[in-house]
Amino acid sequence: MDAPVADDGGLMLAWAGGDTAAFDQLYARHKGPLYRFLLKTVKDRAIADELFQETWSRVIGARARYRPEATFRTWLLQIAHNLAVDSFRRRRPQAGVEETEAVFAAQAAPEREQPDHALSDFELRRRMQRAIDRLPDEQRTVFVLRMENELSLEDIAIVTGVGKETAKSRLRYAMARVKELVAE
């Protein structure tokens, strides 16, 4: 009796060799994190559903060509990210950094005095989600990849197709902006 293949790269290679149970394991492991990533990235359930299906279609189509050079999770999220970027480009033009910051500055309400008591967990989570939603697309993507998918800066750079320093910079700005928005 063969021992089950535990690592994702091995499962992908086993599936490419005809083991359909290996795909079932991969899908079960990654469907939740992938869908949450897409939903937080595109912020529209119908689009996230479409991109989720397309991502798995691409994985299925590429199974014979798969090489475990990066982790399966990184490869999967890179496919999803590229599809999300393509979706954004089709749906609306990208705003520049200055324009995005001007919109955020105009939306920012005057500082209100905060009560001295601590925020409830619910209120803190709600503020955090609103802050994440207000991030520019590039910053939101790296933030979600780091905080929810626990990817390293190297993997974030691979997924988003930018250099490590660019990924690091975007993450730093995103963290600062989320902190600022949650404090408002």
C-alpha positions as CSV (number, residue, x, y, z in Angstrom):
1,M,0.0,0.0,0.0
2,D,1.4,3.4,-1.0
3,A,1.8,6.1,1.6
4,P,-0.2,9.3,0.8
5,V,1.8,12.0,-0.8
6,A,1.7,15.0,1.7
7,D,3.4,17.8,-0.1
8,D,1.6,19.9,-2.7
9,G,4.3,19.6,-5.3
10,G,4.2,15.9,-5.0
11,L,0.4,15.8,-5.3
12,M,0.5,18.0,-8.4
13,L,3.1,15.7,-10.0
14,A,1.1,12.6,-9.0
15,W,-2.0,14.1,-10.5
16,A,-0.1,14.9,-13.7
17,G,0.7,11.2,-13.8
18,G,-2.9,10.3,-13.6
19,D,-3.7,10.1,-9.9
20,T,-7.1,11.8,-9.7
21,A,-7.2,11.5,-5.9
22,A,-4.1,13.7,-5.7
23,F,-6.1,16.5,-7.4
24,D,-8.9,16.1,-4.9
25,Q,-6.5,16.6,-2.1
26,L,-5.0,19.7,-3.7
27,Y,-8.4,21.2,-4.3
28,A,-9.6,20.5,-0.8
29,R,-6.4,22.1,0.7
30,H,-6.4,25.2,-1.4
31,K,-10.0,26.0,-2.4
32,G,-10.8,28.1,0.7
33,P,-7.6,30.2,0.8
34,L,-7.8,30.7,-2.9
35,Y,-11.4,31.9,-2.9
36,R,-10.8,34.2,0.1
37,F,-7.8,35.7,-1.7
38,L,-9.8,36.3,-4.9
39,L,-12.8,37.7,-3.0
40,K,-10.7,40.2,-1.0
41,T,-8.8,41.1,-4.2
42,V,-11.7,41.8,-6.5
43,K,-14.4,42.6,-3.8
44,D,-17.2,41.2,-6.0
45,R,-18.5,37.7,-5.4
46,A,-19.6,37.1,-9.0
47,I,-16.1,38.1,-10.3
48,A,-14.4,36.1,-7.6
49,D,-16.5,33.0,-8.6
50,E,-15.5,33.4,-12.2
51,L,-11.8,33.9,-11.4
52,F,-11.9,30.9,-9.0
53,Q,-13.2,28.7,-11.8
54,E,-10.7,30.1,-14.3
55,T,-7.8,29.6,-11.9
56,W,-8.6,25.9,-11.5
57,S,-9.1,25.6,-15.2
58,R,-5.6,27.0,-15.7
59,V,-4.2,24.6,-13.1
60,I,-5.9,21.7,-14.9
61,G,-4.6,22.9,-18.3
62,A,-1.1,23.3,-17.0
63,R,-0.8,20.0,-15.0
64,A,1.5,18.3,-17.6
65,R,3.8,21.3,-17.7
66,Y,3.9,21.9,-13.9
67,R,7.4,22.0,-12.4
68,P,7.8,22.4,-8.6
69,E,10.2,25.4,-8.8
70,A,8.1,27.5,-6.4
71,T,5.6,26.1,-3.9
72,F,2.3,25.0,-5.3
73,R,0.5,27.6,-3.2
74,T,2.7,30.4,-4.7
75,W,2.1,29.1,-8.2
76,L,-1.6,28.8,-7.7
77,L,-1.9,32.4,-6.2
78,Q,0.3,33.7,-9.0
79,I,-2.2,32.3,-11.6
80,A,-5.1,33.8,-9.6
81,H,-3.4,37.2,-9.2
82,N,-2.6,37.4,-12.9
83,L,-6.3,36.6,-13.7
84,A,-7.4,39.3,-11.2
85,V,-5.1,41.9,-12.8
86,D,-6.5,41.1,-16.2
87,S,-10.0,41.4,-14.8
88,F,-9.2,44.8,-13.3
89,R,-7.7,46.0,-16.6
90,R,-10.8,44.9,-18.5
91,R,-13.2,46.6,-16.1
92,R,-11.6,49.9,-15.3
93,P,-8.5,52.0,-15.9
94,Q,-5.9,52.0,-13.2
95,A,-5.6,55.1,-11.1
96,G,-2.1,56.5,-10.4
97,V,-0.6,56.6,-6.9
98,E,-1.1,60.4,-6.7
99,E,-4.8,60.2,-7.8
100,T,-5.4,57.3,-5.4
101,E,-3.9,59.2,-2.5
102,A,-6.0,62.3,-3.4
103,V,-9.2,60.2,-3.3
104,F,-8.2,58.8,0.1
105,A,-7.4,62.2,1.4
106,A,-10.8,63.6,0.2
107,Q,-12.6,60.6,1.8
108,A,-10.9,61.0,5.1
109,A,-13.2,62.5,7.6
110,P,-12.0,65.0,10.1
111,E,-10.5,63.3,13.1
112,R,-13.1,62.5,15.7
113,E,-12.4,62.0,19.3
114,Q,-12.3,58.3,20.2
115,P,-13.8,57.0,23.4
116,D,-11.2,55.9,25.9
117,H,-12.5,52.3,26.0
118,A,-11.0,49.6,23.8
119,L,-12.8,48.6,20.6
120,S,-14.8,45.4,20.6
121,D,-13.3,42.6,18.6
122,F,-16.2,42.9,16.1
123,E,-15.7,46.6,15.6
124,L,-11.9,46.1,15.2
125,R,-12.5,43.4,12.6
126,R,-15.0,45.6,10.8
127,R,-12.6,48.6,10.8
128,M,-9.8,46.3,9.6
129,Q,-11.8,45.0,6.7
130,R,-12.9,48.5,5.7
131,A,-9.2,49.7,5.9
132,I,-8.1,46.7,3.7
133,D,-10.9,47.5,1.2
134,R,-9.7,51.1,0.9
135,L,-6.1,50.1,0.0
136,P,-5.0,50.6,-3.6
137,D,-5.1,47.3,-5.5
138,E,-1.4,46.6,-5.4
139,Q,-1.1,47.3,-1.7
140,R,-4.3,45.3,-0.9
141,T,-2.9,42.3,-2.8
142,V,0.4,42.2,-1.0
143,F,-1.3,42.8,2.4
144,V,-3.7,39.8,1.8
145,L,-0.9,37.6,0.5
146,R,1.2,38.3,3.6
147,M,-1.5,38.4,6.4
148,E,-3.9,35.7,5.2
149,N,-1.8,33.4,3.1
150,E,1.4,34.0,5.2
151,L,3.6,34.2,2.1
152,S,7.2,35.4,2.4
153,L,8.3,38.6,0.6
154,E,10.0,36.4,-2.0
155,D,6.8,34.5,-2.7
156,I,4.8,37.7,-2.8
157,A,7.2,39.1,-5.4
158,I,6.8,36.0,-7.5
159,V,3.0,36.0,-7.2
160,T,2.7,39.7,-8.1
161,G,5.5,39.7,-10.7
162,V,7.5,42.5,-9.0
163,G,10.9,42.7,-7.4
164,K,11.3,41.8,-3.7
165,E,12.0,45.5,-2.8
166,T,8.8,46.6,-4.6
167,A,6.8,44.0,-2.7
168,K,8.4,45.0,0.6
169,S,7.6,48.7,-0.1
170,R,4.0,48.0,-1.0
171,L,3.6,45.9,2.1
172,R,5.1,48.6,4.3
173,Y,2.8,51.2,2.8
174,A,-0.2,48.9,3.2
175,M,0.6,48.2,6.8
176,A,1.0,51.9,7.6
177,R,-2.2,52.8,5.8
178,V,-4.3,50.0,7.5
179,K,-2.9,51.1,10.9
180,E,-3.9,54.7,10.1
181,L,-7.3,53.9,8.8
182,V,-8.2,51.6,11.7
183,A,-7.1,54.3,14.1
184,E,-9.5,56.8,12.5
